[in-house]
Amino acid sequence: MELQDCGIAGLPEGLREGRPTPAPRLGALAVCLALLGGAVSAAPPDRYPASGGDIEITPFLHASVQVEHAGKVIHVDPWSLADLSRAKPADLILITDDPGHHLDVKAIERLRKPGAPVVITGKGKDRVPDGMVLANGQSATLAGIRVESIASYDLTPGEPVHPRGEANGYLITLGGRRLYFAGVTECVPEMRALKNVDVAFMPMNIPPARMAPSATAECVKALKPKVVYVNHYDNASANRLTNPKSEARSVYGGLTVAQTLNAFKDALKNEAVEVRLPDWYATSAPR
């Protein structure tokens, strides 16, 4: 690849069109960045005002996100398949569920400061023996941060994929602001009961047929956060990172992932909620 190939036409097709791009096709972008001598840098963290300074929010991959405030760093569901080159050592780690894209021991070991608390679900105790199980409804102050465990489960009739009591959402307070990480859940009563949420991280497109864009939007309307992020919305891309041969599939009714994101945003256009839609699948760790 030559430097002249690094205009918009030289970028991978998914990036040109604003769609999630499988990891193998990101190589062209890496080459372009090298040829451009670093002229393009990683996007800065998002910010949300709080007492004691802004809260900095850095999405990584799927459900993995870093939150920083007043010198404290919190990681939620860190995943070693993400590009963690910008990740900072964690004062606190929160794990919402037990599958590997939520509970990744390798990522925990890489990011955890010595002795930093790791909050896990009960099924993760065998993999993180010194982790703290915070059952739904329990709360604790860890690393100087108030953490509340919120129930996270399926409501759809039939055999639940995410049974009640097995996974957690978390509500944390930083600088007087309340941040809610819903985990993998439907719009359960425990979520609807929350008040005064400033920033919410909500799942969408959860298979099988849970939290469609309209359902996620209706849940946000009930929760009434000031800012909302949607994550965990492209399971096909996440699956390809662990199994490149996994087959692609549409999300709902033949919609693309980009169309579901647009549908979610459109459903909230008349609400007093700031919708932030960073690409949670734009980059992953080099293979």
C-alpha positions in Angstrom: 0.0 0.0 0.0 1.2 3.5 -0.9 0.5 6.8 0.9 -1.8 7.9 -1.9 -4.0 4.8 -1.1 -4.7 6.1 2.4 -7.5 8.5 1.6 -11.1 7.6 2.4 -11.0 5.1 -0.6 -8.1 3.3 1.0 -9.9 2.6 4.2 -11.6 -0.7 4.8 -15.2 -0.7 3.4 -16.9 -1.0 6.8 -15.0 2.0 8.2 -15.9 4.1 5.1 -19.5 3.4 5.6 -19.6 3.7 9.4 -20.2 -0.1 9.9 -18.4 -2.4 12.3 -15.4 -3.9 10.6 -14.0 -7.4 11.3 -10.6 -7.4 12.9 -8.7 -8.9 9.9 -9.7 -6.0 7.7 -8.4 -3.4 10.1 -4.8 -4.1 8.9 -5.2 -1.6 6.1 -6.0 1.1 8.6 -3.0 0.2 10.6 -0.8 0.5 7.5 -2.3 3.9 6.7 -1.7 5.2 10.1 2.0 4.1 9.9 2.4 5.7 6.5 0.8 8.9 7.7 3.3 9.1 10.5 0.7 9.0 13.3 -1.3 11.9 11.9 -4.5 10.2 13.0 -4.7 9.3 16.7 -7.2 7.4 18.8 -10.3 9.3 19.8 -10.1 11.0 23.2 -12.3 9.7 26.0 -15.8 10.9 26.3 -16.4 13.2 29.2 -19.3 13.8 31.6 -19.1 16.7 34.2 -18.9 15.8 37.9 -17.7 17.1 41.2 -13.9 16.9 41.4 -13.5 16.9 37.6 -14.9 15.3 34.6 -15.7 11.6 34.4 -13.7 10.1 31.4 -15.3 7.2 29.6 -13.3 5.1 27.2 -15.3 2.3 25.4 -13.1 -0.6 24.3 -15.0 -3.7 22.9 -18.5 -5.2 23.1 -19.2 -4.5 26.8 -15.7 -3.5 27.9 -15.3 0.1 29.1 -13.0 2.1 31.3 -14.2 4.9 33.5 -11.9 7.3 35.2 -12.5 10.1 37.8 -10.3 12.0 40.2 -7.5 9.5 39.8 -9.6 6.4 40.2 -9.9 3.9 37.3 -12.8 1.5 37.0 -12.9 -1.3 34.3 -16.2 -3.0 33.5 -16.0 -6.4 31.7 -12.4 -6.0 30.5 -11.7 -8.2 27.5 -8.2 -9.1 26.3 -9.4 -9.3 22.7 -9.8 -5.5 22.9 -6.9 -3.2 22.0 -6.1 -2.3 25.6 -3.1 -0.1 24.8 -4.9 2.9 26.2 -6.2 1.0 29.2 -5.0 2.2 32.7 -4.4 0.0 35.7 -7.6 -0.6 37.6 -8.5 0.4 41.1 -11.7 -1.5 40.7 -13.0 -4.1 38.2 -16.7 -5.0 37.8 -17.7 -8.2 36.0 -21.4 -8.5 35.0 -21.5 -12.1 33.8 -19.5 -15.3 33.5 -18.9 -15.9 29.7 -15.4 -15.1 28.5 -16.3 -11.8 26.8 -17.4 -10.6 30.3 -15.2 -12.5 32.7 -11.7 -12.7 31.1 -9.1 -13.7 33.6 -6.2 -12.7 31.3 -7.6 -9.1 31.1 -8.2 -8.9 34.8 -4.6 -10.0 35.5 -3.3 -7.5 33.0 -5.2 -4.5 34.4 -5.7 -5.1 38.1 -3.6 -3.1 40.5 -2.2 -5.2 43.4 -5.0 -5.9 45.8 -7.7 -4.0 43.7 -11.2 -5.4 44.3 -12.8 -7.5 41.5 -16.6 -7.8 41.8 -17.9 -10.9 40.2 -21.0 -13.0 39.9 -21.3 -16.3 41.9 -20.5 -18.5 38.9 -17.1 -16.7 38.4 -15.7 -17.6 41.8 -13.7 -20.6 40.5 -11.9 -18.4 38.0 -11.3 -15.4 40.3 -11.0 -17.0 43.7 -10.3 -13.7 45.5 -13.1 -12.0 43.7 -16.0 -10.5 45.7 -19.4 -11.8 44.9 -22.0 -9.0 45.2 -25.4 -10.6 44.9 -28.3 -8.7 43.4 -29.5 -6.0 45.8 -26.3 -5.9 47.8 -24.0 -2.8 47.9 -20.5 -2.0 49.1 -17.9 0.7 49.1 -14.9 -0.5 47.3 -11.7 1.5 46.5 -13.7 4.5 47.9 -16.5 4.0 45.3 -20.1 3.1 46.1 -21.2 0.0 44.1 -24.7 -1.4 44.0 -25.5 -4.7 42.4 -28.7 -4.5 40.2 -30.5 -7.6 39.0 -29.8 -8.5 35.3 -31.9 -11.2 33.7 -34.4 -12.3 31.0 -38.1 -11.6 31.0 -39.0 -13.3 27.7 -41.2 -16.4 28.4 -39.5 -19.7 28.0 -36.2 -21.1 29.2 -34.1 -18.1 30.1 -30.7 -17.6 28.6 -29.9 -15.2 31.4 -31.6 -16.6 34.5 -32.5 -14.3 37.4 -29.7 -14.1 40.1 -26.8 -15.3 37.9 -25.7 -11.9 36.5 -25.3 -8.4 37.7 -25.8 -4.8 36.6 -23.9 -2.2 38.6 -24.8 1.3 39.8 -21.7 3.3 40.9 -21.4 6.9 42.2 -18.5 9.1 41.1 -18.3 12.8 41.9 -21.9 12.9 42.8 -22.9 11.3 39.4 -24.7 7.9 39.1 -23.5 5.6 36.3 -25.4 2.4 35.5 -24.0 -0.6 33.7 -27.0 -2.7 32.9 -25.1 -5.9 31.9 -26.9 -8.4 29.8 -30.5 -7.9 30.7 -34.0 -7.1 29.6 -35.9 -4.2 31.1 -36.4 -5.7 34.5 -38.4 -4.0 37.4 -35.2 -3.6 39.3 -33.8 -1.4 36.5 -37.1 0.5 36.1 -37.0 1.4 39.8 -33.7 3.2 39.5 -33.8 7.0 39.9 -31.5 9.9 39.0 -29.2 8.0 36.7 -26.8 10.3 34.9 -25.1 7.9 32.5 -26.5 4.5 31.4 -24.8 1.7 29.5 -27.5 -0.5 27.9 -27.4 -3.7 25.9 -29.1 -4.2 22.6 -29.7 -6.9 20.0 -29.2 -9.7 22.6 -29.8 -13.1 21.1 -32.2 -14.8 21.0 -34.5 -11.9 20.1 -34.0 -9.9 23.3 -33.6 -6.1 23.6 -34.5 -5.1 20.1 -33.9 -1.4 19.4 -37.5 -0.5 20.3 -37.3 -2.5 23.5 -34.0 -0.9 24.5 -35.4 2.6 23.7 -38.5 2.0 25.7 -36.4 0.9 28.6 -34.3 4.1 28.3 -37.4 6.2 28.4 -38.4 4.5 31.7 -34.9 4.9 33.2 -34.5 8.6 32.0 -30.7 8.9 32.1 -29.1 12.1 31.0 -26.8 10.2 28.7 -27.1 6.7 27.2 -24.6 4.4 25.5 -25.7 1.1 23.8 -23.2 -1.8 23.9 -23.2 -5.5 23.4 -25.1 -4.8 20.1 -23.0 -6.8 17.5 -22.7 -10.3 18.7 -21.7 -11.6 15.3 -18.6 -9.4 15.3 -17.8 -10.4 18.9 -18.2 -14.1 17.9 -15.9 -13.7 14.9 -13.1 -12.5 17.3 -13.1 -15.9 19.0 -14.2 -18.0 16.0 -13.4 -16.5 12.6 -15.5 -19.2 10.9 -18.7 -18.2 12.8 -21.4 -17.4 10.3 -22.7 -13.9 9.8 -26.4 -13.3 10.5 -28.8 -10.5 10.5 -30.0 -9.0 13.8 -33.7 -8.4 13.6 -36.0 -8.7 10.6 -33.0 -8.6 8.2 -31.7 -5.3 9.6 -28.0 -4.6 9.7 -26.3 -3.6 13.0 -26.0 0.0 11.7 -29.8 0.1 11.0 -30.6 -1.1 14.5 -28.4 1.7 15.9 -30.2 4.2 13.8 -33.6 2.8 14.8 -32.6 3.1 18.5 -31.5 6.7 18.0 -34.6 7.6 16.1 -36.8 6.2 18.8 -35.3 8.6 21.3 -35.2 11.7 19.2 -37.9 13.5 21.2 -36.5 12.5 24.6 -34.3 14.5 26.9 -31.6 11.9 26.6 -28.2 12.4 24.9 -27.5 9.3 22.8 -23.8 8.5 22.4 -23.0 5.8 19.8 -19.2 5.1 19.6 -18.2 2.1 17.6 -17.5 -0.6 20.2 -16.2 -2.9 17.5 -13.8 -0.6 15.5 -10.6 -2.0 16.9 -9.4 -5.2 18.6 -6.1 -6.4 19.8 -3.6 -7.4 17.0 -3.7 -11.1 16.2 
